[in-house]
Amino acid sequence: GPVAETFRVIQGAVTEEHVRSTQGVFQFELSGDGGGTWYIDLKTKGGSAGFGKPPVTADVVMSMSSADFVKMFTDKMKPLMAFMSENSSIIGDMMLTLSLEKML
């Protein structure tokens, strides 16, 4: 589905540079179609992204609908807009979220 496809693209886009500059781990709790727990690890060497809990503790946990998540990563919605939406929440380091925005 679109969520899995989005994470496949993210996994392919993660570089050492992103890992070095971000040093953060993001966990996404997605509701709806293709939802569940997903992560982007921009802290561990090499970085990774995929389904399930991150290999190390997340610095930021974001809850949103899978539809909003896909919109956010296909550039139809800025991450900050996605988090302002009343059906989403973010727990953790907001500054790291901004560095995620740079990567998108």
N, C-alpha and C positions, 0 to 999 in steps of 0.2 A: 504493500500500500504506500501512500504518499509519505507517511512518517518514516517507514523503513528506507524508502528511496532517499529522503532528505538526509537521514543519518549516513547512508552510503556515500553521498556526495560530501558530507562534512568529513567523514573518515578520510576520504581521498584528498581533502583540502588541507588537512592538518599538517603543519610543517614544524621542524625544530624551532624555527623563528617564532611561531605562534606560542609554542610551549615556553620558550625562553622569556618572551615578553609578557605573557599572561600569568603563568604560575597559578592557575586556578582550576578547580574541578567543579563542573556544573552537573546537577542532577535535575532531570525534568520528570515531573509527575503529570502525565498527560491523560486527559479524560476523553472519552469518545472513541471514534474509529481509529484503530491502530494504536490505542493508548497504552498505558502502562508506565513502567519506570525505564528511562533512557538516560544516557550520560554522555558528556564530552569531557575528557580528561586532558587538560592542557597544563599538566604539572609533571606527570611521570615522563621520563625520557621517551621521546618518539611520539607521545600523545596517542590518544585513541578515542573512539566514539562508538556507541552501539547500544544494544538493548540490555537492560538489567541495571543493577546497582554499579556505581563506579568502583574500580579496584582499590581506591583510597577514599577516605571520607570527603564528601562534597563540601566545598566552600560556599556554594550557592545552591539552594533548592528552589526551583520554579515550578509552580503548579499552574497549568493552563489547559485549554482544550487543544486537542491534536490539530484541529483546523487552524486555530490561531498560531500554533507553533509552525505549521507548514507555511502559513502566510508570512510569518516573521522571517523565515529563512529564504523565502522566494522573493523577498524585498517588497511585499505588498503592505507590510506593516513594520514600522520601526520597533525594535525591542522595547524601548521605553513606553511606546504606545500600548504594546501588548501587555505590559505589566500594569498599566494604569487601568486596564479594563477590569470591571468589577468581578469578573469570574476568574481572575487569575491572581496569584500571589507570589511574592518572592521573599525568601528568607535567606539572610546572609549578606555578603559583601556587594553592595550596589556598584562600587567602582569596578569590580571584576566584570560586572554585567556590561559596562561600557566598553571594556576591552574586547568582550565577545562581539559587540556590535562592529568593532573595527574589522574583525575577521570575516564577517558575513559578506 
